[in-house]
Amino acid sequence: MYRRSFKDTKSSLGSPNPNFSKPMVALRFLRALSLVRCSGPGARSPSYRARGIRRAAYACMAASAGPRRAWSRALLRKIRRRPGRGLRRPRAVIRRRRPVGGGDPLEVALRRLVPGGGCMEYCRLLEEAADYVKCLAMQVRLMQTIVDSASHVNSID
Amino acid sequence: MSARRSRSRQAGAGRITDEQIDDLMSKLQAILPEARLGRNDRVSAAKVLQEACSYIRSLHREMDDLSERLSELLSTTEMSSAQAAVVRSLLM
């Protein structure tokens, strides 16, 4: 199953990542979904559950993309950050300030939309944006598939 | 020959050429759905950036919407049967 989907992972932007094949992402997401449900579906409001599902979706997407990508690292950092946690590991990487102070409004907008896009070189930003869009589109398609299947199951019963 | 001034400021170790930027732009353009940019080969960089931003925003909205629908569906469906249906559809 993994070998058959290996060609899906070939991208022109980098070496193929075997973790990021459609069935793998789907299984990871389904596992996360079942965890969201187990944390008290009756007691929580639907909007809380929806936020949990969205967080799980972004986390699975980032985890499947792997640590090679700056956007996936930034996304995981944002998701895993819990308020009130004071411990911060000293980072080996020196974080750069935003190099362009708002020269091109389109570039600024893209930097805001791509996770971790604030401190990148322009070339890196374009690369990361393309990869991010690709993974985002795949995650959306996956969730659409799940919604369609679940609706189908519902209509049968 | 000469890199754009605003880009060469960020060059750091190496000089970023226009060719590199054009190459990355075309790769980004290839990712975007055809309906947004048309079949035109020569699309301006500004147009690519604009469509990329708008596409990302629409994908974020879709993620929110699908999360809402999923949360509604999960409250009514048996998870195991939904999982089975999904796995079946993905393997086909």
gemmi code that builds the backbone of each chain (N, CA, C; Angstrom):
import gemmi

chains = {
    "A": [
        ("MET", (0.847, -1.197, 0.000), (0.000, 0.000, 0.000), (0.881, 1.245, 0.000)),
        ("TYR", (1.995, 1.199, 0.765), (2.843, 2.379, 0.837), (3.553, 2.593, -0.479)),
        ("ARG", (3.980, 1.478, -1.125), (4.733, 1.636, -2.367), (3.857, 2.189, -3.463)),
        ("ARG", (2.594, 1.780, -3.469), (1.719, 2.239, -4.525), (1.493, 3.736, -4.423)),
        ("SER", (1.428, 4.230, -3.192), (1.152, 5.651, -3.044), (2.424, 6.478, -3.029)),
        ("PHE", (3.575, 5.819, -3.195), (4.830, 6.554, -3.120), (4.928, 7.604, -4.208)),
        ("LYS", (4.364, 7.299, -5.363), (4.481, 8.275, -6.446), (3.663, 9.513, -6.165)),
        ("ASP", (2.667, 9.414, -5.272), (1.918, 10.610, -4.925), (2.785, 11.596, -4.186)),
        ("THR", (3.790, 11.104, -3.490), (4.568, 12.007, -2.646), (5.661, 12.731, -3.419)),
        ("LYS", (5.906, 12.309, -4.662), (6.988, 12.951, -5.406), (6.597, 14.388, -5.718)),
        ("SER", (7.359, 15.287, -5.224), (7.082, 16.690, -5.518), (8.321, 17.288, -6.153)),
        ("SER", (8.089, 18.324, -6.920), (9.236, 18.932, -7.571), (10.026, 19.789, -6.613)),
        ("LEU", (9.515, 19.962, -5.412), (10.147, 20.906, -4.496), (11.149, 20.249, -3.571)),
        ("GLY", (11.111, 18.954, -3.430), (12.044, 18.356, -2.476), (12.012, 16.868, -2.610)),
        ("SER", (12.788, 16.209, -1.796), (12.798, 14.754, -1.858), (11.479, 14.222, -1.303)),
        ("PRO", (10.987, 13.117, -1.832), (9.688, 12.609, -1.395), (9.726, 12.165, 0.062)),
        ("ASN", (8.669, 12.439, 0.747), (8.557, 12.083, 2.154), (7.604, 10.911, 2.270)),
        ("PRO", (8.106, 9.729, 2.645), (7.212, 8.566, 2.677), (6.112, 8.688, 3.699)),
        ("ASN", (6.288, 9.559, 4.698), (5.219, 9.720, 5.681), (4.011, 10.422, 5.088)),
        ("PHE", (4.238, 11.196, 4.046), (3.160, 12.015, 3.551), (2.535, 11.374, 2.328)),
        ("SER", (1.908, 10.220, 2.529), (1.120, 9.613, 1.481), (-0.323, 9.647, 1.954)),
        ("LYS", (-1.237, 9.622, 1.020), (-2.633, 9.869, 1.375), (-3.160, 8.893, 2.422)),
        ("PRO", (-2.966, 7.564, 2.271), (-3.492, 6.676, 3.306), (-2.885, 6.942, 4.675)),
        ("MET", (-1.570, 7.292, 4.708), (-0.932, 7.525, 6.001), (-1.554, 8.733, 6.690)),
        ("VAL", (-1.752, 9.810, 5.927), (-2.348, 11.014, 6.510), (-3.760, 10.709, 6.985)),
        ("ALA", (-4.484, 9.915, 6.169), (-5.869, 9.600, 6.516), (-5.940, 8.815, 7.813)),
        ("LEU", (-5.071, 7.799, 7.944), (-5.111, 6.972, 9.149), (-4.743, 7.795, 10.377)),
        ("ARG", (-3.730, 8.651, 10.191), (-3.316, 9.489, 11.314), (-4.465, 10.398, 11.745)),
        ("PHE", (-5.158, 10.947, 10.751), (-6.255, 11.862, 11.062), (-7.417, 11.125, 11.709)),
        ("LEU", (-7.727, 9.930, 11.223), (-8.822, 9.150, 11.808), (-8.535, 8.810, 13.271)),
        ("ARG", (-7.261, 8.495, 13.539), (-6.897, 8.195, 14.915), (-7.092, 9.426, 15.790)),
        ("ALA", (-6.680, 10.588, 15.257), (-6.852, 11.831, 16.020), (-8.331, 12.131, 16.224)),
        ("LEU", (-9.139, 11.864, 15.187), (-10.574, 12.106, 15.292), (-11.192, 11.271, 16.400)),
        ("SER", (-10.785, 9.997, 16.466), (-11.372, 9.142, 17.498), (-10.971, 9.632, 18.885)),
        ("LEU", (-9.777, 10.239, 18.984), (-9.368, 10.780, 20.277), (-10.204, 11.985, 20.651)),
        ("VAL", (-10.510, 12.830, 19.672), (-11.341, 14.001, 19.952), (-12.697, 13.557, 20.475)),
        ("ARG", (-13.228, 12.515, 19.877), (-14.551, 12.052, 20.250), (-14.548, 11.485, 21.665)),
        ("CYS", (-13.453, 10.794, 22.024), (-13.415, 10.125, 23.316), (-13.335, 11.099, 24.476)),
        ("SER", (-12.958, 12.320, 24.172), (-12.792, 13.261, 25.289), (-14.116, 13.913, 25.649)),
        ("GLY", (-15.143, 13.105, 25.812), (-16.416, 13.603, 26.295), (-17.276, 14.267, 25.243)),
        ("PRO", (-17.789, 13.536, 24.285), (-18.606, 14.169, 23.236), (-19.926, 14.700, 23.783)),
        ("GLY", (-20.446, 14.081, 24.814), (-21.723, 14.544, 25.325), (-21.607, 15.853, 26.074)),
        ("ALA", (-20.473, 16.010, 26.791), (-20.363, 17.163, 27.672), (-19.951, 18.424, 26.926)),
        ("ARG", (-19.276, 18.274, 25.769), (-18.713, 19.451, 25.114), (-19.686, 20.047, 24.112)),
        ("SER", (-19.571, 21.330, 23.896), (-20.405, 21.974, 22.890), (-19.876, 21.627, 21.507)),
        ("PRO", (-20.747, 21.686, 20.501), (-20.296, 21.345, 19.141), (-19.169, 22.243, 18.642)),
        ("SER", (-19.208, 23.512, 19.041), (-18.163, 24.409, 18.536), (-16.815, 24.052, 19.149)),
        ("TYR", (-16.829, 23.591, 20.412), (-15.580, 23.165, 21.040), (-15.007, 21.958, 20.308)),
        ("ARG", (-15.930, 21.025, 19.965), (-15.494, 19.834, 19.255), (-14.959, 20.198, 17.876)),
        ("ALA", (-15.643, 21.145, 17.215), (-15.193, 21.561, 15.881), (-13.801, 22.173, 15.952)),
        ("ARG", (-13.547, 22.956, 17.001), (-12.216, 23.555, 17.138), (-11.181, 22.460, 17.368)),
        ("GLY", (-11.573, 21.443, 18.180), (-10.648, 20.340, 18.413), (-10.342, 19.570, 17.143)),
        ("ILE", (-11.357, 19.390, 16.318), (-11.158, 18.678, 15.056), (-10.259, 19.488, 14.137)),
        ("ARG", (-10.488, 20.788, 14.103), (-9.647, 21.621, 13.236), (-8.196, 21.584, 13.703)),
        ("ARG", (-8.013, 21.641, 15.031), (-6.652, 21.596, 15.561), (-5.999, 20.263, 15.208)),
        ("ALA", (-6.790, 19.179, 15.328), (-6.261, 17.856, 14.983), (-5.899, 17.788, 13.510)),
        ("ALA", (-6.731, 18.408, 12.668), (-6.467, 18.384, 11.231), (-5.139, 19.072, 10.915)),
        ("TYR", (-4.943, 20.271, 11.478), (-3.691, 20.984, 11.215), (-2.505, 20.238, 11.795)),
        ("ALA", (-2.694, 19.630, 12.976), (-1.586, 18.913, 13.609), (-1.195, 17.695, 12.781)),
        ("CYS", (-2.194, 16.954, 12.280), (-1.893, 15.776, 11.472), (-1.211, 16.178, 10.180)),
        ("MET", (-1.694, 17.253, 9.596), (-1.106, 17.735, 8.351), (0.360, 18.093, 8.567)),
        ("ALA", (0.635, 18.818, 9.656), (2.009, 19.246, 9.933), (2.886, 18.060, 10.304)),
        ("ALA", (2.326, 17.128, 11.097), (3.118, 15.973, 11.511), (3.475, 15.109, 10.317)),
        ("SER", (2.537, 14.983, 9.372), (2.813, 14.164, 8.203), (3.835, 14.822, 7.289)),
        ("ALA", (3.823, 16.150, 7.235), (4.792, 16.833, 6.379), (6.203, 16.679, 6.928)),
        ("GLY", (6.315, 16.501, 8.232), (7.628, 16.261, 8.799), (8.328, 17.534, 9.210)),
        ("PRO", (9.456, 17.392, 9.943), (10.154, 18.565, 10.459), (10.999, 19.284, 9.425)),
        ("ARG", (11.072, 18.744, 8.184), (11.899, 19.405, 7.168), (11.368, 20.778, 6.801)),
        ("ARG", (10.063, 20.933, 6.886), (9.438, 22.158, 6.423), (9.280, 23.154, 7.555)),
        ("ALA", (9.576, 24.399, 7.259), (9.459, 25.434, 8.286), (8.002, 25.635, 8.680)),
        ("TRP", (7.083, 25.521, 7.699), (5.676, 25.769, 8.033), (5.144, 24.701, 8.963)),
        ("SER", (5.575, 23.433, 8.766), (5.062, 22.383, 9.639), (5.608, 22.538, 11.053)),
        ("ARG", (6.880, 22.946, 11.154), (7.447, 23.172, 12.490), (6.714, 24.308, 13.191)),
        ("ALA", (6.478, 25.400, 12.453), (5.803, 26.559, 13.058), (4.384, 26.198, 13.476)),
        ("LEU", (3.697, 25.418, 12.653), (2.328, 25.024, 12.956), (2.277, 24.154, 14.208)),
        ("LEU", (3.204, 23.185, 14.302), (3.212, 22.300, 15.461), (3.543, 23.074, 16.728)),
        ("ARG", (4.476, 24.043, 16.582), (4.812, 24.871, 17.743), (3.587, 25.615, 18.231)),
        ("LYS", (2.831, 26.174, 17.277), (1.669, 26.969, 17.652), (0.607, 26.092, 18.301)),
        ("ILE", (0.429, 24.881, 17.778), (-0.629, 24.011, 18.301), (-0.268, 23.478, 19.673)),
        ("ARG", (1.018, 23.112, 19.821), (1.404, 22.452, 21.065), (1.660, 23.432, 22.195)),
        ("ARG", (1.704, 24.723, 21.845), (1.969, 25.711, 22.875), (0.757, 25.811, 23.781)),
        ("ARG", (0.951, 25.611, 25.060), (-0.160, 25.726, 25.993), (0.025, 26.984, 26.824)),
        ("PRO", (-1.009, 27.733, 27.057), (-0.854, 28.954, 27.859), (-0.460, 28.613, 29.279)),
        ("GLY", (0.431, 29.419, 29.818), (0.826, 29.226, 31.210), (2.069, 28.395, 31.380)),
        ("ARG", (2.580, 27.843, 30.282), (3.799, 27.034, 30.417), (4.990, 27.969, 30.322)),
        ("GLY", (5.780, 28.085, 31.381), (6.841, 29.081, 31.378), (8.163, 28.569, 30.867)),
        ("LEU", (8.334, 27.223, 30.838), (9.644, 26.684, 30.460), (9.891, 26.881, 28.970)),
        ("ARG", (11.027, 27.436, 28.657), (11.388, 27.599, 27.242), (12.794, 27.073, 27.052)),
        ("ARG", (12.906, 26.116, 26.148), (14.255, 25.615, 25.850), (15.026, 26.657, 25.059)),
        ("PRO", (16.295, 26.854, 25.379), (17.077, 27.791, 24.557), (17.210, 27.238, 23.140)),
        ("ARG", (16.850, 28.053, 22.169), (16.854, 27.586, 20.788), (18.251, 27.694, 20.215)),
        ("ALA", (18.658, 26.680, 19.498), (19.969, 26.735, 18.848), (19.922, 27.639, 17.629)),
        ("VAL", (18.760, 27.689, 16.987), (18.649, 28.514, 15.786), (18.353, 29.946, 16.186)),
        ("ILE", (19.085, 30.860, 15.612), (18.836, 32.264, 15.912), (17.679, 32.730, 15.043)),
        ("ARG", (16.637, 33.232, 15.687), (15.470, 33.684, 14.942), (15.732, 35.049, 14.339)),
        ("ARG", (15.443, 35.157, 13.046), (15.676, 36.453, 12.391), (14.431, 37.315, 12.499)),
        ("ARG", (14.643, 38.577, 12.580), (13.533, 39.518, 12.512), (13.003, 39.519, 11.086)),
        ("ARG", (11.817, 40.080, 10.891), (11.249, 40.160, 9.554), (12.162, 41.011, 8.676)),
        ("PRO", (12.687, 40.448, 7.614), (13.663, 41.188, 6.803), (13.042, 42.367, 6.057)),
        ("VAL", (11.819, 42.219, 5.564), (11.220, 43.312, 4.804), (10.178, 43.995, 5.663)),
        ("GLY", (10.281, 45.299, 5.814), (9.344, 46.002, 6.667), (8.062, 46.372, 5.953)),
        ("GLY", (7.534, 45.471, 5.112), (6.279, 45.759, 4.435), (6.489, 46.456, 3.102)),
        ("GLY", (7.410, 45.943, 2.305), (7.652, 46.573, 1.008), (6.532, 46.284, 0.037)),
        ("ASP", (6.214, 45.006, -0.086), (5.199, 44.578, -1.034), (4.010, 44.034, -0.243)),
        ("PRO", (2.838, 44.659, -0.350), (1.694, 44.207, 0.466), (1.300, 42.765, 0.187)),
        ("LEU", (1.509, 42.295, -1.064), (1.170, 40.902, -1.370), (2.117, 39.960, -0.642)),
        ("GLU", (3.390, 40.327, -0.604), (4.367, 39.492, 0.080), (4.050, 39.442, 1.573)),
        ("VAL", (3.691, 40.597, 2.129), (3.349, 40.658, 3.550), (2.142, 39.768, 3.840)),
        ("ALA", (1.140, 39.835, 2.939), (-0.061, 39.022, 3.130), (0.292, 37.542, 3.101)),
        ("LEU", (1.158, 37.139, 2.163), (1.551, 35.735, 2.062), (2.294, 35.302, 3.318)),
        ("ARG", (3.166, 36.196, 3.824), (3.921, 35.850, 5.032), (2.990, 35.595, 6.203)),
        ("ARG", (1.883, 36.360, 6.238), (0.934, 36.179, 7.349), (0.180, 34.870, 7.214)),
        ("LEU", (-0.081, 34.462, 5.960), (-0.905, 33.276, 5.754), (-0.130, 31.978, 5.928)),
        ("VAL", (1.135, 31.982, 5.548), (1.946, 30.769, 5.671), (2.531, 30.713, 7.073)),
        ("PRO", (2.331, 29.594, 7.796), (2.866, 29.509, 9.164), (4.373, 29.658, 9.169)),
        ("GLY", (4.870, 30.486, 10.060), (6.314, 30.676, 10.151), (6.872, 31.539, 9.041)),
        ("GLY", (5.977, 32.196, 8.295), (6.450, 32.926, 7.126), (7.081, 34.269, 7.411)),
        ("GLY", (7.033, 34.701, 8.666), (7.494, 36.039, 8.967), (8.990, 36.228, 8.846)),
        ("CYS", (9.764, 35.179, 9.176), (11.210, 35.342, 9.269), (11.943, 34.584, 8.179)),
        ("MET", (11.389, 34.550, 6.998), (12.046, 33.768, 5.938), (12.565, 34.669, 4.846)),
        ("GLU", (13.536, 34.153, 4.132), (13.918, 34.822, 2.896), (12.810, 34.641, 1.867)),
        ("TYR", (12.807, 35.542, 0.894), (11.717, 35.546, -0.068), (11.628, 34.233, -0.830)),
        ("CYS", (12.782, 33.713, -1.252), (12.784, 32.454, -2.002), (12.231, 31.317, -1.166)),
        ("ARG", (12.646, 31.297, 0.098), (12.174, 30.256, 1.014), (10.671, 30.352, 1.195)),
        ("LEU", (10.194, 31.611, 1.272), (8.756, 31.830, 1.458), (7.974, 31.230, 0.297)),
        ("LEU", (8.425, 31.449, -0.925), (7.722, 30.916, -2.090), (7.708, 29.393, -2.065)),
        ("GLU", (8.847, 28.811, -1.685), (8.936, 27.351, -1.619), (7.981, 26.802, -0.568)),
        ("GLU", (8.035, 27.422, 0.627), (7.206, 26.951, 1.725), (5.724, 27.138, 1.399)),
        ("ALA", (5.403, 28.260, 0.732), (4.000, 28.526, 0.406), (3.467, 27.441, -0.530)),
        ("ALA", (4.260, 27.071, -1.533), (3.814, 26.053, -2.476), (3.570, 24.728, -1.759)),
        ("ASP", (4.500, 24.339, -0.880), (4.332, 23.087, -0.160), (3.131, 23.144, 0.777)),
        ("TYR", (2.962, 24.294, 1.435), (1.851, 24.459, 2.361), (0.513, 24.348, 1.630)),
        ("VAL", (0.418, 25.002, 0.476), (-0.825, 24.949, -0.293), (-1.134, 23.520, -0.713)),
        ("LYS", (-0.084, 22.820, -1.161), (-0.273, 21.433, -1.596), (-0.829, 20.578, -0.455)),
        ("CYS", (-0.198, 20.675, 0.730), (-0.622, 19.847, 1.864), (-2.005, 20.259, 2.354)),
        ("LEU", (-2.258, 21.554, 2.351), (-3.560, 22.065, 2.784), (-4.657, 21.538, 1.875)),
        ("ALA", (-4.424, 21.592, 0.566), (-5.432, 21.114, -0.384), (-5.693, 19.627, -0.181)),
        ("MET", (-4.619, 18.866, 0.089), (-4.779, 17.432, 0.299), (-5.580, 17.167, 1.570)),
        ("GLN", (-5.311, 17.935, 2.621), (-6.034, 17.746, 3.885), (-7.507, 18.079, 3.691)),
        ("VAL", (-7.791, 19.139, 2.941), (-9.193, 19.519, 2.697), (-9.910, 18.425, 1.919)),
        ("ARG", (-9.209, 17.869, 0.893), (-9.825, 16.788, 0.107), (-10.107, 15.582, 0.997)),
        ("LEU", (-9.145, 15.285, 1.887), (-9.302, 14.147, 2.786), (-10.521, 14.336, 3.682)),
        ("MET", (-10.646, 15.541, 4.251), (-11.769, 15.791, 5.148), (-13.085, 15.759, 4.383)),
        ("GLN", (-13.054, 16.223, 3.136), (-14.272, 16.161, 2.321), (-14.668, 14.716, 2.092)),
        ("THR", (-13.668, 13.861, 1.835), (-13.940, 12.432, 1.651), (-14.583, 11.843, 2.892)),
        ("ILE", (-14.036, 12.200, 4.060), (-14.565, 11.655, 5.310), (-15.999, 12.122, 5.528)),
        ("VAL", (-16.227, 13.411, 5.281), (-17.592, 13.950, 5.476), (-18.561, 13.251, 4.540)),
        ("ASP", (-18.122, 13.065, 3.279), (-19.019, 12.399, 2.319), (-19.309, 10.968, 2.751)),
        ("SER", (-18.251, 10.243, 3.185), (-18.465, 8.855, 3.603), (-19.357, 8.802, 4.825)),
        ("ALA", (-19.107, 9.674, 5.780), (-19.905, 9.646, 7.017), (-21.360, 10.009, 6.723)),
        ("SER", (-21.568, 10.979, 5.802), (-22.941, 11.339, 5.448), (-23.624, 10.163, 4.772)),
        ("HIS", (-22.859, 9.461, 3.929), (-23.395, 8.309, 3.228), (-23.820, 7.240, 4.214)),
        ("VAL", (-22.951, 7.015, 5.206), (-23.265, 6.023, 6.227), (-24.527, 6.430, 6.977)),
        ("ASN", (-24.620, 7.730, 7.257), (-25.795, 8.226, 7.984), (-27.081, 8.003, 7.204)),
        ("SER", (-26.992, 8.239, 5.884), (-28.206, 8.168, 5.084), (-28.676, 6.728, 4.914)),
        ("ILE", (-27.712, 5.782, 5.051), (-28.093, 4.372, 4.892), (-28.932, 3.925, 6.097)),
        ("ASP", (-28.467, 4.330, 7.284), (-29.145, 3.836, 8.506), (-30.578, 4.319, 8.633)),
    ],
    "B": [
        ("MET", (20.636, 39.856, -14.816), (22.015, 40.062, -14.376), (21.991, 40.668, -12.977)),
        ("SER", (21.300, 41.791, -12.828), (21.294, 42.400, -11.503), (20.026, 41.980, -10.781)),
        ("ALA", (20.182, 41.471, -9.587), (19.010, 41.073, -8.803), (18.277, 42.324, -8.362)),
        ("ARG", (16.950, 42.164, -8.136), (16.177, 43.320, -7.680), (16.703, 43.771, -6.329)),
        ("ARG", (16.710, 45.076, -6.127), (17.359, 45.607, -4.929), (16.742, 45.051, -3.666)),
        ("SER", (15.404, 44.988, -3.652), (14.771, 44.552, -2.406), (15.062, 43.089, -2.136)),
        ("ARG", (15.340, 42.302, -3.190), (15.605, 40.890, -2.973), (17.045, 40.663, -2.587)),
        ("SER", (17.950, 41.445, -3.201), (19.358, 41.157, -2.925), (19.713, 41.542, -1.499)),
        ("ARG", (18.886, 42.372, -0.874), (19.145, 42.703, 0.523), (19.028, 41.480, 1.405)),
        ("GLN", (18.128, 40.571, 0.995), (17.925, 39.404, 1.826), (18.831, 38.259, 1.434)),
        ("ALA", (19.728, 38.510, 0.482), (20.457, 37.397, -0.126), (21.256, 36.622, 0.906)),
        ("GLY", (21.898, 37.328, 1.796), (22.682, 36.580, 2.778), (23.939, 36.051, 2.143)),
        ("ALA", (24.071, 34.704, 2.175), (25.307, 34.127, 1.664), (25.370, 34.232, 0.141)),
        ("GLY", (24.255, 33.922, -0.571), (24.301, 33.911, -2.023), (23.380, 34.962, -2.603)),
        ("ARG", (23.644, 35.307, -3.847), (22.786, 36.288, -4.493), (21.577, 35.564, -5.076)),
        ("ILE", (20.399, 36.073, -4.820), (19.195, 35.465, -5.370), (18.951, 36.064, -6.740)),
        ("THR", (18.876, 35.205, -7.757), (18.690, 35.704, -9.115), (17.221, 35.772, -9.459)),
        ("ASP", (16.955, 36.554, -10.499), (15.579, 36.651, -10.979), (15.094, 35.311, -11.495)),
        ("GLU", (16.041, 34.541, -12.081), (15.653, 33.236, -12.619), (15.151, 32.323, -11.509)),
        ("GLN", (15.842, 32.386, -10.359), (15.424, 31.542, -9.235), (14.022, 31.911, -8.791)),
        ("ILE", (13.788, 33.220, -8.708), (12.473, 33.669, -8.258), (11.410, 33.269, -9.274)),
        ("ASP", (11.719, 33.448, -10.566), (10.755, 33.059, -11.597), (10.461, 31.572, -11.536)),
        ("ASP", (11.507, 30.792, -11.286), (11.340, 29.350, -11.199), (10.396, 28.987, -10.051)),
        ("LEU", (10.630, 29.602, -8.892), (9.777, 29.313, -7.738), (8.360, 29.806, -7.971)),
        ("MET", (8.233, 30.949, -8.643), (6.905, 31.479, -8.957), (6.141, 30.510, -9.839)),
        ("SER", (6.821, 29.954, -10.835), (6.114, 29.038, -11.737), (5.714, 27.766, -11.005)),
        ("LYS", (6.552, 27.346, -10.035), (6.187, 26.160, -9.257), (4.952, 26.449, -8.406)),
        ("LEU", (4.920, 27.643, -7.824), (3.758, 28.039, -7.025), (2.533, 28.130, -7.907)),
        ("GLN", (2.719, 28.663, -9.094), (1.607, 28.785, -10.031), (1.054, 27.419, -10.396)),
        ("ALA", (1.958, 26.409, -10.511), (1.526, 25.073, -10.890), (0.652, 24.455, -9.811)),
        ("ILE", (0.884, 24.844, -8.561), (0.113, 24.271, -7.466), (-1.307, 24.827, -7.459)),
        ("LEU", (-1.449, 26.092, -7.848), (-2.755, 26.720, -7.776), (-3.688, 26.106, -8.817)),
        ("PRO", (-4.970, 26.036, -8.498), (-5.901, 25.443, -9.461), (-5.979, 26.281, -10.732)),
        ("GLU", (-6.143, 25.563, -11.850), (-6.107, 26.229, -13.150), (-7.190, 27.259, -13.319)),
        ("ALA", (-8.329, 27.028, -12.688), (-9.466, 27.930, -12.862), (-9.124, 29.340, -12.398)),
        ("ARG", (-8.168, 29.440, -11.442), (-7.858, 30.755, -10.895), (-6.973, 31.566, -11.804)),
        ("LEU", (-6.060, 30.891, -12.502), (-5.075, 31.656, -13.260), (-5.238, 31.508, -14.755)),
        ("GLY", (-6.105, 30.611, -15.186), (-6.225, 30.389, -16.617), (-5.045, 29.598, -17.140)),
        ("ARG", (-5.077, 29.323, -18.439), (-4.015, 28.502, -19.019), (-2.855, 29.345, -19.532)),
        ("ASN", (-2.856, 30.598, -19.123), (-1.817, 31.502, -19.592), (-0.474, 31.124, -18.988)),
        ("ASP", (0.546, 31.032, -19.827), (1.875, 30.734, -19.296), (2.471, 31.947, -18.601)),
        ("ARG", (2.237, 33.088, -19.206), (2.878, 34.291, -18.679), (1.908, 35.000, -17.745)),
        ("VAL", (1.955, 34.619, -16.483), (1.152, 35.308, -15.477), (2.109, 36.123, -14.624)),
        ("SER", (1.698, 37.334, -14.284), (2.613, 38.199, -13.535), (2.804, 37.667, -12.129)),
        ("ALA", (3.939, 37.998, -11.540), (4.262, 37.527, -10.196), (3.232, 38.035, -9.192)),
        ("ALA", (2.797, 39.281, -9.392), (1.818, 39.848, -8.467), (0.521, 39.046, -8.508)),
        ("LYS", (0.131, 38.621, -9.728), (-1.097, 37.845, -9.859), (-0.965, 36.501, -9.146)),
        ("VAL", (0.211, 35.874, -9.294), (0.429, 34.588, -8.638), (0.326, 34.737, -7.124)),
        ("LEU", (0.982, 35.783, -6.598), (0.933, 36.007, -5.148), (-0.493, 36.260, -4.689)),
        ("GLN", (-1.214, 37.076, -5.458), (-2.579, 37.408, -5.079), (-3.457, 36.169, -5.050)),
        ("GLU", (-3.337, 35.347, -6.113), (-4.163, 34.150, -6.172), (-3.753, 33.147, -5.099)),
        ("ALA", (-2.461, 33.095, -4.794), (-2.015, 32.182, -3.746), (-2.625, 32.580, -2.410)),
        ("CYS", (-2.597, 33.874, -2.102), (-3.181, 34.343, -0.841), (-4.665, 34.028, -0.798)),
        ("SER", (-5.360, 34.323, -1.897), (-6.802, 34.101, -1.886), (-7.127, 32.609, -1.789)),
        ("TYR", (-6.295, 31.777, -2.439), (-6.521, 30.329, -2.383), (-6.300, 29.799, -0.977)),
        ("ILE", (-5.223, 30.272, -0.325), (-4.951, 29.828, 1.044), (-6.097, 30.230, 1.969)),
        ("ARG", (-6.588, 31.448, 1.787), (-7.704, 31.896, 2.644), (-8.925, 31.011, 2.424)),
        ("SER", (-9.217, 30.685, 1.167), (-10.392, 29.860, 0.906), (-10.193, 28.449, 1.463)),
        ("LEU", (-8.973, 27.942, 1.420), (-8.714, 26.615, 1.997), (-8.897, 26.653, 3.512)),
        ("HIS", (-8.448, 27.718, 4.164), (-8.656, 27.844, 5.604), (-10.137, 27.841, 5.929)),
        ("ARG", (-10.919, 28.574, 5.106), (-12.370, 28.621, 5.355), (-12.969, 27.241, 5.185)),
        ("GLU", (-12.507, 26.514, 4.157), (-13.034, 25.168, 3.946), (-12.698, 24.258, 5.110)),
        ("MET", (-11.488, 24.400, 5.641), (-11.094, 23.587, 6.803), (-12.027, 23.865, 7.972)),
        ("ASP", (-12.329, 25.144, 8.221), (-13.243, 25.482, 9.317), (-14.610, 24.859, 9.074)),
        ("ASP", (-15.095, 25.017, 7.842), (-16.427, 24.521, 7.523), (-16.497, 23.007, 7.658)),
        ("LEU", (-15.469, 22.309, 7.121), (-15.467, 20.850, 7.194), (-15.318, 20.374, 8.632)),
        ("SER", (-14.573, 21.121, 9.455), (-14.466, 20.739, 10.865), (-15.819, 20.824, 11.551)),
        ("GLU", (-16.574, 21.873, 11.228), (-17.919, 22.003, 11.806), (-18.789, 20.823, 11.394)),
        ("ARG", (-18.768, 20.533, 10.097), (-19.621, 19.453, 9.617), (-19.205, 18.119, 10.207)),
        ("LEU", (-17.895, 17.914, 10.321), (-17.410, 16.664, 10.900), (-17.858, 16.528, 12.348)),
        ("SER", (-17.817, 17.616, 13.094), (-18.192, 17.527, 14.504), (-19.686, 17.208, 14.630)),
        ("GLU", (-20.489, 17.767, 13.703), (-21.920, 17.433, 13.734), (-22.130, 15.969, 13.380)),
        ("LEU", (-21.406, 15.508, 12.343), (-21.593, 14.133, 11.893), (-21.139, 13.142, 12.938)),
        ("LEU", (-20.031, 13.457, 13.615), (-19.501, 12.503, 14.580), (-20.429, 12.335, 15.777)),
        ("SER", (-21.217, 13.363, 16.040), (-22.117, 13.237, 17.188), (-23.276, 12.315, 16.868)),
        ("THR", (-23.532, 12.119, 15.564), (-24.683, 11.289, 15.215), (-24.290, 9.918, 14.669)),
        ("THR", (-23.045, 9.827, 14.175), (-22.641, 8.561, 13.532), (-21.829, 7.700, 14.474)),
        ("GLU", (-21.900, 6.409, 14.285), (-20.992, 5.504, 14.955), (-19.616, 5.650, 14.324)),
        ("MET", (-18.631, 5.923, 15.136), (-17.301, 6.200, 14.597), (-16.753, 5.019, 13.799)),
        ("SER", (-16.996, 3.793, 14.284), (-16.390, 2.632, 13.643), (-16.905, 2.466, 12.223)),
        ("SER", (-18.210, 2.688, 12.024), (-18.740, 2.498, 10.674), (-18.247, 3.613, 9.747)),
        ("ALA", (-18.107, 4.821, 10.288), (-17.568, 5.915, 9.477), (-16.120, 5.628, 9.084)),
        ("GLN", (-15.344, 5.124, 10.053), (-13.958, 4.784, 9.764), (-13.875, 3.720, 8.688)),
        ("ALA", (-14.731, 2.708, 8.797), (-14.710, 1.632, 7.806), (-15.026, 2.180, 6.429)),
        ("ALA", (-16.022, 3.056, 6.357), (-16.394, 3.629, 5.066), (-15.250, 4.434, 4.471)),
        ("VAL", (-14.571, 5.187, 5.322), (-13.477, 6.024, 4.836), (-12.334, 5.172, 4.333)),
        ("VAL", (-11.942, 4.174, 5.116), (-10.821, 3.335, 4.718), (-11.132, 2.631, 3.399)),
        ("ARG", (-12.386, 2.183, 3.282), (-12.771, 1.523, 2.040), (-12.646, 2.480, 0.864)),
        ("SER", (-13.127, 3.711, 1.046), (-13.087, 4.652, -0.075), (-11.660, 5.056, -0.419)),
        ("LEU", (-10.778, 5.066, 0.579), (-9.408, 5.485, 0.309), (-8.609, 4.391, -0.379)),
        ("LEU", (-8.953, 3.129, -0.073), (-8.174, 2.059, -0.659), (-8.595, 1.780, -2.085)),
        ("MET", (-9.763, 2.252, -2.457), (-10.238, 1.957, -3.819), (-9.597, 2.850, -4.870)),
    ],
}
model = gemmi.Model(1)
for chain_id, residues in chains.items():
    chain = gemmi.Chain(chain_id)
    for i, (resn, *xyz) in enumerate(residues, 1):
        res = gemmi.Residue()
        res.name, res.seqid = resn, gemmi.SeqId(i, " ")
        for name, pos in zip(("N", "CA", "C"), xyz):
            atom = gemmi.Atom()
            atom.name, atom.element = name, gemmi.Element(name[0])
            atom.pos, atom.b_iso = gemmi.Position(*pos), 0.0
            res.add_atom(atom)
        chain.add_residue(res)
    model.add_chain(chain)
structure = gemmi.Structure()
structure.add_model(model)
structure.setup_entities()
